[in-house]
Amino acid sequence: MSKILTTQLTGLLQRIQQSEEESIEETARLLAQAAIGQGTIYFAVFGEMEAIAANAELGADVFAKFARYTDDVELLPADRVIIFTRHATDKKALKLARKLNADFIPFAAVASETANEDNELSELAYTYISLKMRGGILPHPTKLGERIVFPHLIAALYIYEAIKMEFDEMMADDDEEEEISDSPFA
């Protein structure tokens, strides 16, 4: 069974990479706007996606300019927010997305559903990334038609790491440009 799981997970991550690559890069660029300026990058995480914020804050390679979003945060125009939620219909995530949109705070969102006009979260977000999951990824060994294993968090961690790699590259490029412009020989 573990070989089937590995095959299914590999397929899921490949689907994300193939179809969401541009959105991942756009999201990294959006977050870099805050880091290059005087802004903060807030992670608004819902449900099991709390692990994403824990990784960004406490992992081996922390996310620059990271802060956890709470309802007490007073956002500035230079700030950026990234929302991680299992489903685009999550009431708390949608409430935050509507507030950010109304306050003209650019934000990214990551959720299971694909982006379309029926997906309000994707319509409100500046950038949107789909986890490419509709349900379980493995057939239940004893029940016909039922699917098991819901690796939303694994897919979200993959997306987080892909965003972070792009973001870090952008920040390194910006640092190099600053060093060149600060040089007396430039």
Buried (B, 14 or more C-beta within 10 A) or exposed (E): EEEEBEEBBEEBBEBBBEEBEEBBBBBBBBBBBBBBBEBBBBBBBBBBBBBBBEBBEEBEEEBBBBBBBEEEBEBEEBBBBBBBBBBBBBEEBBEBBEBBBEEEBBBBBBBBBBBEEEBBBBBBBBBBBBBBBEEBBBBEEEEEEEEEBBBBBBBBBBBBBBBBEBBBEBBEEEEEEEEEEEEEEE
